[in-house]
Amino acid sequence: MKEGPVSTEVTLETEAGEKIVSSITTTSAKNLGLKEGKTAYAVIKASSVMVAVD
């Protein structure tokens, strides 16, 4: 986790070793009690994902 004053970057690792990275509010991270090594899960809801390079 990379905690900032407003947002926190959270990285979850699946059993297969894939990493899911999300940015949530620091308040939400604290309310969830997120800590390194604690079990958590992701709920993914997206209508589109855009990736681009130059």
TABELBEL-V939472 format. One record per backbone hydrogen bond with DSSP energy under -0.5 kcal/mol. NH is the residue of the N-H (numbers start at 1). CO is the residue of the C=O. E is the energy in kcal/mol with one decimal. If there is no record, write none. Layout:
nh->{NH & NH}
co->{CO & CO}
e->{E & E}
This chain:
nh->{2 & 3 & 4 & 8 & 9 & 10 & 10 & 12 & 12 & 14 & 17 & 20 & 22 & 24 & 24 & 26 & 29 & 30 & 31 & 32 & 33 & 33 & 34 & 38 & 44 & 45}
co->{9 & 1 & 7 & 24 & 2 & 8 & 22 & 10 & 20 & 18 & 14 & 12 & 10 & 8 & 22 & 6 & 25 & 26 & 27 & 28 & 29 & 30 & 29 & 35 & 42 & 43}
e->{-2.1 & -0.6 & -1.6 & -3.4 & -2.2 & -0.6 & -3.4 & -0.5 & -3.3 & -2.9 & -1.6 & -3.1 & -2.7 & -2.6 & -0.6 & -2.4 & -2.2 & -2.3 & -2.6 & -2.2 & -0.5 & -0.8 & -2.2 & -2.1 & -0.6 & -0.6}
